[in-house]
Amino acid sequence: MKFDAIDKNLLELLQEDSKQTNKELSNKLILSVTAVYERIKKLEKAGVIKKYVALVDKEKVHKPFVVFCNIKLIQHTQEYVVKFEKEVANLSEVVECYHISGDYDYLLKVLVEDMQAYRDFMVKKLTTISHIGSTHSAFMINEVKYTTAINV
């Protein structure tokens, strides 16, 4: 899908604050409310806008401890990959999971309360998933940049 300048601006505005009304967006874009509505519907229908969410402050919900966990599987068979991905998708502590290239097979972003909670997660949940060969964890010291906005 090709985006014109108005689509790009609209996507930027929605990524900044998706609760803006069509009236507010129309004033910023110098378009009619109907034109804004139609553009948003077009972007939703095309799958460009997948869903609307609330970004929650991890400190306020007592999940400030951020861990990046690299996972290496024992083997790379389809069965092992599918089983691992299915099981890790059900772990609420895992907020992101990527199948990656390099020394490890997966990179997980895990949010928990503290080091003890991470240990409990590792012992009681993650290591119970079969086919994991090894793990390597790195702990966040400081969040330098965090955004969900994609530059269009």
Backbone as CSV, one residue per row, in Angstrom:
resi,resn,N_x,N_y,N_z,CA_x,CA_y,CA_z,C_x,C_y,C_z
1,MET,0.848,-1.181,0.000,0.000,0.000,0.000,0.886,1.235,0.000
2,LYS,0.552,2.179,-0.831,1.304,3.432,-0.896,0.652,4.471,0.012
3,PHE,1.491,5.238,0.679,0.997,6.265,1.597,1.312,7.640,1.056
4,ASP,0.319,8.513,1.071,0.595,9.901,0.726,0.971,10.638,2.014
5,ALA,1.277,11.920,1.900,1.733,12.708,3.057,0.662,12.754,4.151
6,ILE,-0.595,12.799,3.743,-1.683,12.866,4.736,-1.788,11.540,5.498
7,ASP,-1.679,10.411,4.785,-1.702,9.103,5.456,-0.561,9.007,6.470
8,LYS,0.621,9.432,6.066,1.790,9.375,6.956,1.566,10.237,8.197
9,ASN,1.055,11.436,7.978,0.783,12.339,9.094,-0.291,11.753,10.006
10,LEU,-1.330,11.195,9.408,-2.406,10.571,10.172,-1.873,9.417,11.025
11,LEU,-1.035,8.581,10.451,-0.458,7.457,11.195,0.421,7.951,12.344
12,GLU,1.176,9.010,12.108,1.996,9.585,13.178,1.117,10.087,14.322
13,LEU,0.049,10.805,13.972,-0.861,11.337,14.985,-1.540,10.219,15.778
14,LEU,-1.967,9.172,15.091,-2.632,8.057,15.769,-1.662,7.284,16.664
15,GLN,-0.409,7.146,16.224,0.582,6.452,17.047,0.950,7.270,18.282
16,GLU,0.835,8.572,18.157,1.103,9.463,19.288,-0.033,9.390,20.310
17,ASP,-1.277,9.369,19.806,-2.444,9.302,20.686,-3.649,8.813,19.882
18,SER,-3.954,7.536,20.013,-5.041,6.963,19.216,-6.427,7.305,19.758
19,LYS,-6.479,7.982,20.896,-7.779,8.365,21.454,-8.255,9.725,20.934
20,GLN,-7.470,10.334,20.062,-7.915,11.601,19.481,-9.195,11.353,18.684
21,THR,-10.104,12.288,18.764,-11.344,12.156,17.998,-11.076,12.473,16.526
22,ASN,-11.968,12.014,15.686,-11.848,12.338,14.262,-11.910,13.847,14.051
23,LYS,-12.656,14.541,14.891,-12.741,16.007,14.814,-11.367,16.628,15.101
24,GLU,-10.718,16.152,16.166,-9.380,16.668,16.499,-8.392,16.377,15.369
25,LEU,-8.454,15.176,14.837,-7.560,14.800,13.736,-7.848,15.634,12.491
26,SER,-9.126,15.876,12.226,-9.483,16.666,11.040,-8.945,18.089,11.137
27,ASN,-8.967,18.658,12.343,-8.412,20.003,12.533,-6.901,20.022,12.311
28,LYS,-6.213,19.002,12.782,-4.752,18.940,12.629,-4.340,18.666,11.187
29,LEU,-5.154,17.891,10.484,-4.811,17.520,9.113,-5.435,18.434,8.068
30,ILE,-6.293,19.330,8.531,-7.033,20.238,7.650,-7.812,19.430,6.603
31,LEU,-8.597,18.491,7.130,-9.469,17.633,6.321,-10.842,17.605,6.974
32,SER,-11.821,17.133,6.242,-13.151,16.963,6.847,-13.125,15.745,7.765
33,VAL,-14.054,15.725,8.707,-14.176,14.590,9.623,-14.438,13.312,8.824
34,THR,-15.261,13.413,7.800,-15.582,12.254,6.952,-14.335,11.731,6.244
35,ALA,-13.504,12.632,5.734,-12.275,12.216,5.042,-11.324,11.507,6.002
36,VAL,-11.221,12.010,7.218,-10.375,11.370,8.234,-10.914,9.974,8.538
37,TYR,-12.210,9.890,8.766,-12.854,8.608,9.059,-12.583,7.599,7.939
38,GLU,-12.744,8.024,6.693,-12.547,7.131,5.546,-11.095,6.684,5.432
39,ARG,-10.158,7.588,5.703,-8.735,7.219,5.653,-8.393,6.207,6.747
40,ILE,-8.921,6.428,7.926,-8.670,5.492,9.030,-9.247,4.127,8.686
41,LYS,-10.465,4.079,8.184,-11.087,2.804,7.806,-10.275,2.106,6.722
42,LYS,-9.763,2.868,5.756,-8.942,2.296,4.680,-7.672,1.675,5.259
43,LEU,-7.031,2.377,6.200,-5.804,1.876,6.832,-6.089,0.644,7.698
44,GLU,-7.233,0.632,8.352,-7.617,-0.538,9.157,-7.902,-1.737,8.250
45,LYS,-8.667,-1.509,7.193,-9.037,-2.588,6.270,-7.808,-3.191,5.599
46,ALA,-6.817,-2.357,5.295,-5.583,-2.833,4.660,-4.651,-3.524,5.654
47,GLY,-5.000,-3.462,6.934,-4.156,-4.107,7.941,-2.974,-3.272,8.388
48,VAL,-2.902,-2.030,7.929,-1.821,-1.130,8.344,-2.001,-0.814,9.826
49,ILE,-3.222,-0.490,10.209,-3.559,-0.321,11.628,-4.125,-1.668,12.073
50,LYS,-3.361,-2.367,12.934,-3.764,-3.707,13.355,-4.738,-3.682,14.521
51,LYS,-4.488,-2.805,15.501,-5.378,-2.694,16.646,-5.009,-1.457,17.446
52,TYR,-5.857,-1.127,18.399,-5.639,0.004,19.279,-5.413,-0.540,20.683
53,VAL,-4.397,-0.024,21.361,-4.058,-0.535,22.694,-3.746,0.611,23.649
54,ALA,-3.730,0.290,24.932,-3.275,1.235,25.956,-1.871,0.816,26.364
55,LEU,-0.955,1.752,26.425,0.398,1.460,26.885,0.426,1.652,28.396
56,VAL,0.779,0.604,29.103,0.743,0.596,30.556,2.146,0.850,31.100
57,ASP,2.249,1.662,32.134,3.523,1.959,32.785,3.937,0.750,33.614
58,LYS,5.032,0.102,33.230,5.449,-1.131,33.908,5.791,-0.910,35.375
59,GLU,6.235,0.278,35.741,6.531,0.592,37.147,5.241,0.576,37.978
60,LYS,4.186,1.155,37.418,2.924,1.294,38.157,2.191,-0.034,38.345
61,VAL,2.520,-1.022,37.493,1.897,-2.343,37.643,2.892,-3.352,38.218
62,HIS,3.958,-2.830,38.809,4.943,-3.636,39.539,5.647,-4.675,38.668
63,LYS,5.999,-4.267,37.442,6.778,-5.127,36.545,7.961,-4.345,35.972
64,PRO,8.780,-3.728,36.836,9.852,-2.871,36.339,11.127,-3.616,35.933
65,PHE,11.229,-4.896,36.271,12.453,-5.661,36.033,12.391,-6.246,34.620
66,VAL,13.218,-5.713,33.720,13.202,-6.099,32.310,14.396,-6.998,32.023
67,VAL,14.102,-8.153,31.436,15.150,-9.124,31.117,15.059,-9.478,29.638
68,PHE,16.229,-9.516,28.995,16.316,-10.005,27.624,16.954,-11.377,27.716
69,CYS,16.206,-12.380,27.318,16.644,-13.762,27.489,16.842,-14.407,26.126
70,ASN,18.072,-14.841,25.862,18.374,-15.570,24.628,18.168,-17.051,24.880
71,ILE,17.556,-17.712,23.920,17.248,-19.137,24.022,17.880,-19.870,22.845
72,LYS,18.508,-20.992,23.151,19.020,-21.878,22.107,18.288,-23.204,22.246
73,LEU,17.696,-23.673,21.159,17.015,-24.961,21.177,18.024,-26.088,20.988
74,ILE,17.645,-27.280,21.435,18.505,-28.454,21.269,18.676,-28.767,19.791
75,GLN,17.570,-28.729,19.060,17.568,-28.985,17.611,16.630,-28.003,16.941
76,HIS,16.794,-27.864,15.627,15.969,-26.915,14.885,14.918,-27.612,14.039
77,THR,14.374,-28.705,14.538,13.337,-29.389,13.778,12.049,-28.582,13.842
78,GLN,11.190,-28.797,12.862,9.911,-28.083,12.831,9.114,-28.367,14.097
79,GLU,9.129,-29.610,14.544,8.387,-29.994,15.744,8.850,-29.191,16.957
80,TYR,10.164,-29.060,17.145,10.711,-28.340,18.299,10.381,-26.851,18.225
81,VAL,10.537,-26.288,17.036,10.269,-24.856,16.842,8.802,-24.549,17.111
82,VAL,7.908,-25.310,16.528,6.467,-25.078,16.689,6.065,-25.242,18.153
83,LYS,6.566,-26.291,18.795,6.222,-26.547,20.199,6.738,-25.423,21.094
84,PHE,7.984,-25.004,20.886,8.545,-23.928,21.700,7.746,-22.646,21.518
85,GLU,7.475,-22.263,20.286,6.762,-21.014,20.012,5.358,-21.033,20.605
86,LYS,4.696,-22.166,20.542,3.353,-22.281,21.106,3.395,-22.116,22.625
87,GLU,4.362,-22.767,23.262,4.442,-22.718,24.719,4.887,-21.353,25.227
88,VAL,5.849,-20.729,24.568,6.345,-19.431,25.031,5.289,-18.343,24.821
89,ALA,4.459,-18.502,23.819,3.388,-17.527,23.561,2.380,-17.480,24.714
90,ASN,2.315,-18.551,25.502,1.370,-18.616,26.624,1.950,-18.104,27.941
91,LEU,3.189,-17.671,27.945,3.820,-17.165,29.171,3.541,-15.672,29.295
92,SER,2.753,-15.282,30.283,2.349,-13.878,30.415,3.526,-12.949,30.699
93,GLU,4.582,-13.448,31.289,5.750,-12.611,31.584,6.503,-12.212,30.311
94,VAL,6.357,-13.003,29.270,7.034,-12.729,27.992,6.172,-11.756,27.198
95,VAL,6.696,-10.544,26.987,5.933,-9.536,26.244,6.347,-9.465,24.774
96,GLU,7.539,-9.992,24.467,7.997,-10.048,23.081,8.838,-11.298,22.900
97,CYS,8.720,-11.917,21.725,9.519,-13.095,21.402,9.857,-13.039,19.925
98,TYR,11.140,-13.168,19.615,11.598,-13.108,18.229,12.438,-14.332,17.897
99,HIS,12.186,-14.943,16.759,13.033,-16.000,16.215,14.151,-15.257,15.484
100,ILE,15.382,-15.474,15.889,16.494,-14.654,15.386,17.595,-15.507,14.764
101,SER,18.481,-14.843,14.046,19.665,-15.512,13.505,20.822,-15.278,14.477
102,GLY,21.905,-16.012,14.285,23.081,-15.824,15.133,23.290,-16.981,16.084
103,ASP,23.940,-16.695,17.201,24.307,-17.737,18.163,23.099,-18.344,18.879
104,TYR,22.029,-17.582,19.006,20.828,-18.064,19.686,19.678,-18.148,18.704
105,ASP,18.645,-18.872,19.090,17.492,-19.065,18.213,16.365,-18.077,18.479
106,TYR,16.217,-17.677,19.750,15.127,-16.786,20.133,15.622,-15.708,21.086
107,LEU,14.971,-14.567,21.018,15.194,-13.486,21.968,13.842,-13.166,22.601
108,LEU,13.791,-13.247,23.935,12.575,-12.942,24.670,12.765,-11.661,25.459
109,LYS,11.723,-10.865,25.538,11.696,-9.728,26.460,10.716,-10.101,27.549
110,VAL,11.218,-10.123,28.782,10.444,-10.589,29.921,10.285,-9.452,30.924
111,LEU,9.060,-9.239,31.408,8.800,-8.238,32.439,8.316,-8.940,33.697
112,VAL,9.032,-8.689,34.805,8.658,-9.260,36.101,8.899,-8.220,37.194
113,GLU,8.572,-8.604,38.426,8.689,-7.667,39.544,10.137,-7.421,39.969
114,ASP,10.918,-8.480,40.060,12.301,-8.351,40.550,13.089,-9.606,40.197
115,MET,14.337,-9.687,40.687,15.206,-10.817,40.381,14.599,-12.137,40.873
116,GLN,14.010,-12.131,42.047,13.392,-13.353,42.576,12.257,-13.817,41.668
117,ALA,11.456,-12.881,41.203,10.352,-13.228,40.299,10.898,-13.790,38.990
118,TYR,12.033,-13.255,38.520,12.640,-13.787,37.294,13.149,-15.206,37.525
119,ARG,13.773,-15.439,38.680,14.243,-16.790,39.001,13.071,-17.757,39.036
120,ASP,11.978,-17.356,39.671,10.784,-18.203,39.715,10.262,-18.486,38.305
121,PHE,10.244,-17.468,37.475,9.810,-17.621,36.081,10.699,-18.632,35.360
122,MET,12.011,-18.497,35.522,12.951,-19.409,34.866,12.746,-20.847,35.342
123,VAL,12.704,-21.028,36.650,12.645,-22.373,37.234,11.288,-23.043,37.026
124,LYS,10.220,-22.291,37.240,8.885,-22.895,37.223,8.189,-22.868,35.867
125,LYS,8.641,-21.999,34.986,7.939,-21.881,33.710,8.849,-22.117,32.502
126,LEU,9.846,-21.259,32.322,10.634,-21.323,31.088,11.375,-22.645,30.936
127,THR,12.050,-23.083,31.982,12.847,-24.308,31.864,12.000,-25.576,31.820
128,THR,10.696,-25.441,32.028,9.830,-26.617,31.887,9.463,-26.858,30.428
129,ILE,9.767,-25.879,29.558,9.527,-26.058,28.123,10.615,-26.989,27.601
130,SER,10.176,-28.084,26.986,11.171,-29.037,26.480,11.871,-28.473,25.252
131,HIS,13.003,-29.034,24.942,13.803,-28.712,23.760,14.663,-27.460,23.910
132,ILE,14.696,-26.832,25.111,15.594,-25.694,25.309,16.973,-26.250,25.658
133,GLY,17.965,-25.853,24.883,19.329,-26.308,25.128,20.043,-25.419,26.113
134,SER,19.934,-24.096,25.924,20.594,-23.163,26.838,19.899,-21.810,26.797
135,THR,20.171,-21.031,27.847,19.626,-19.678,27.933,20.742,-18.727,28.346
136,HIS,20.566,-17.475,28.017,21.488,-16.423,28.440,20.648,-15.181,28.717
137,SER,20.750,-14.649,29.931,19.918,-13.517,30.318,20.740,-12.252,30.490
138,ALA,20.161,-11.134,30.045,20.754,-9.815,30.260,19.674,-8.942,30.883
139,PHE,20.063,-8.171,31.887,19.104,-7.372,32.642,19.231,-5.905,32.283
140,MET,18.081,-5.235,32.120,18.073,-3.823,31.768,18.609,-2.992,32.936
141,ILE,19.538,-2.107,32.624,20.055,-1.159,33.617,19.258,0.136,33.541
142,ASN,19.040,0.621,32.311,18.320,1.871,32.106,17.636,1.835,30.745
143,GLU,16.407,2.293,30.701,15.673,2.372,29.436,16.020,3.692,28.760
144,VAL,16.814,3.632,27.719,17.277,4.831,27.023,16.226,5.321,26.028
145,LYS,15.610,4.392,25.311,14.556,4.752,24.360,13.539,3.627,24.329
146,TYR,12.273,4.006,24.404,11.187,3.047,24.277,10.085,3.722,23.473
147,THR,9.710,3.109,22.397,8.598,3.625,21.612,7.915,2.475,20.899
148,THR,6.659,2.635,20.608,5.947,1.672,19.783,5.680,2.270,18.410
149,ALA,6.007,3.547,18.246,5.733,4.254,16.979,6.712,3.819,15.905
150,ILE,6.172,3.576,14.727,6.987,3.216,13.554,7.012,4.417,12.628
151,ASN,8.199,4.839,12.254,8.340,5.967,11.333,7.896,5.506,9.934
152,VAL,6.876,6.182,9.399,6.300,5.772,8.124,6.933,6.529,6.975
